[in-house]
Amino acid sequence: MDEGAVIGDDTAIWHFSHVCAGAVIGNKCSLGQNVLVADNASLGHNVKVQNNVAIYGGITVEDDVFLGTYCVLTNVT
């Protein structure tokens, strides 16, 4: 976890994951192994992120979302 990232209470982050500065993760989330949460990405509360997921900057994931293995969310519109 980089300095400046915000991690909510009761959130679990597994091995080899990287939460960048400026990322915000809510309460009671679970991030599997090898997850990237880029700067300026935001996860709500109770979000489950499986292994090998990439969440790039500018993405907002709302509460109670499940992201399956190898899912990639980009900020391309």
Sequence and secondary structure as in RCSB ss.txt:
>XXXX:A:sequence
MDEGAVIGDDTAIWHFSHVCAGAVIGNKCSLGQNVLVADNASLGHNVKVQNNVAIYGGITVEDDVFLGTYCVLTN
VT
>XXXX:A:secstr
  TT EE TT EE TT EE TT EE TT EE TT EE TT EE SS EE TT EE TT EE TT EE TT EE  
  
